[in-house]
């Protein structure tokens, strides 16, 4: 698996766009809206090397913070211009309101691509990058408010260990969110999806990334991944409560959610 992601890291974003016709961006937006983070939220994004979830999280928190700031200024109509200006500058300086996102990935190449993107897009505040294994996270217990893993859990060797680690590093009251390819219930759509996956995706991998084998592996890993109810049971076995899932695009992907209570 490590070799697969090392070889596709540089073309990862382009391939995601090509394979999903850009819809992966919408799925990731839905994940962050479901999370609904507020200023002060501390997020761990596992297997998030290219920064897609981290950047969305930062944008979301900034927009919430901006709205809060505008409401605060409206409430203080009688302040002088200077006081408003100072207050605005002070709050603007902390545009994330103590929020932080830690991106943890096992693959150095993926982290490298993510850091380059962050630099290019101007993300630095509240963002850190850590090399680490989902099955043995290099973090203390009860440290994060939210744990996300998007299109990463199916590549973990021992899913049960990764889920136990997610539980361990979350604070009591913390939330687990997993976005992953899942199982399509509609038989006709399922057949079309299989045809597309096995006939088209490896060809795209060869054309765009010069790598047929890695994308053949990705397709096979999707098919081997546990269906929605089975993954839900595994998340509950790790100790999470109020576990549910939301199918997107008829189950092509699903978002699983659970809480450490």
N, C-alpha and C positions, 0 to 999 in steps of 0.2 A: 504493500500500500504506500509506504514511504516513497519508493521509487516512482510510483505512478504520479504522485503529486509533485515530486521534485521535477519530473520531466514535463509536466503540463503547467507549472506555476505561471510562467510568463504569458501563456495564452489562455489562462483560466477564465478571465472575464469575457474575452471574445467568444470562447467556446460556450460559456453559460448563455450568452445572448443568442448564439446560433442554435444551440440545442433546444432552448425553451422559447425561441422567437421573442426574447426579451421579457417574457412573463415572470422570470425569476425575480425581477426587480419589484414587481407588484406583490409577489408573495412575501418578499422581505419587508416591504412597506407594511403589509398587513400584520406581520409578526411584531413589528415595533409599535404599531397602533394598539395591538392587543396587550402588549407590555404596558403601554401608557405611562412611561417613566416621568417622574417629577424631578425638579432640581434637588439634588442631594442623593439621588439614586446611585448606588454603586453596582455596576454591571460587570460580570465576567462573561466574555464571549469566547467559547471554546471552539477550536477548529475554525477560527474566524480570520485566518491569515491575511486575506486580501482586504479586510477592513469594512466589508459591505454593511454589516450590522452595526459596527462601531460608529461609522460615519452617520448612519441614519439615526442612531441613538443620540449623538451629539446635536444633530440638526433639530431633532424633536424636542430635546431638553431646552435648547436655545430658544425655540419658538414659544415654549411654555413660559420660560423666564421673561421673554420680551413682553408677553401678554400680561404677566404679573406686574411688570415694571410700569406698563402703561396704566393699569388699573390703580396702582399705587399713586402715580402722579395725578390721576384724575381726582383721587380722594384728597389730595393736598393742593387744592385750587388756590388757597390763600397764601402759599409760600412765595417768597420772593424768587425772581428769576435765578439769582445766584444760588439760592438753596436748592432749587429744582435741578439746576445744572450740576451742582456738586453731588447730589443724591443720585442723579442719572449716571454720572461718570463712575461713581463708586460701585453701583449695581452692575453697570455695563462691564466693568472690569472683571467681575465674576459672572460671566455670561452663562456658566453652567451651574452656578449656585452649589458648589462642592460636589457636583456629580463627577464620577470617574468611570471610565471603561477600561478594563484590562483585556487585551486580546491575547489568548493563549493558543498556540499551535505547536504541533510536534515537528513541523517541517520548517527548516530555516529558510528555504527558498520562498515559501508562501509568505512568511513574515517579511522577508526582504521586499517582495512585491507590494505588500500592504504598507510598509513604511514609505516606500517611494511614492505610492498613491497619496498617502497622508501629507507628505511634503508638498507634492504637486497641487493638492486641493486646499492646502493651508490649514490642516487639522494638527494641532499640537497640544492645546490645553486639555487637561483631564484625560489624556490618552496614553496608555503604556502597552508595551509589547513584551510578551514572555514566552520563551521556548519551554514547552511542557507537554506531558502526556495526559490525555483525558482520564486514563485509568489510574494515574498516580499524580494528582495535581500538586504543584509546588506552592500551596497556599495553606494558611492556618484554617482551623475550623471556624464556622460562624462568621465569615468575613464579608459575604456579598449579599445584596438585596435581591438580585436577579441573576440567573444563570441561563444563557442561551447557547444553543448549538444548532446551526443551520447547515443542512446538507453535510453533516460531519459524523453523526452517530453511527451510520451504517458502515463507516470505514473503521470503526473501533473494533479491535479483536474481541474484547470481552465487554459487551454492552452493559451487563449487570454491574461490573466494577466501575464503569464510567458513571452509571446512575448513582451508585453508592457514594462516589466521590462528589458528584453534583450535590447530593443531599448533605454531605459533610461540610462543604465550604459555604453553603447558604446559611444566612442568619435565620433564627426562628421567625416565621412569617414570610420568609423569602419564597421566591417563585422560580420554578423550572419551566422553561419553554423550549420546545424542540420543533424545528421545521425540517421535514424530511420527505423525500419521495415515498409514496405509499402504494396502496393497492386499489385499483379501479374496480368498482362494483358492477358497472354496466358491461355486459359481455361483449357487445359490439365495439364499444370504445376500447375495451381491454385488448381486443384482437388488433385493432388499428394501432393502438399504442405500442404493442409488442412489435408489430411490423416496422413502425417508425424507429423504435429503440434499436432493434437488432440490424435493420437494413440501412438506416440513414445515419444514426449517431456515430458509429465507428468510421463511416466514410467522411463525415464532417471532421472527425478527429484527425484523420489522415491528411485531409486537404488543408485544414487550418493550423493544426499543431504538429503535423508530420508524425502522428503517433496513433496508429490504429489500435494497438494492444491496450493502451491505458483506457481508451474510451469503451472498448469491448468489456474490460473489467468493470468500469463504472455501471454499464447497463446490467451486467450480470449481478453486481452487488445490489442493485435496486430490486431485482427479482428475488434475491435470497433474503431480503430484509423482512422482518416480521410484519404481518398486517396490523391494522390499527388497534384492534381489540387486544391482540397479543402484546403489543408494545405498551398499551395502557396497563395491562396486568404487571408487566415488568417494572414499570414506573412505580406502581403501588407496592410491589414487593420491596423496592428500595426504601420505602418508608413514606413516600409522598401521599398526601390526602387531597380530596377534591380534584381528582385527576379526570380530565376530559380531553376530547380532541375535536378539531374542526377540519372537515375535509374541504379542500380547495380544488376547483376544476374536477369535480366528481371523484376525488380521491387520488388524483395524480400525485398531489402532495397533501400532507396533513400537518396541522400544528397541534402538538400535545402539550398540555399545561398541567402543572401540579404544584402543590404548596407544601412547604415544610412548616408544620404547625405544632 
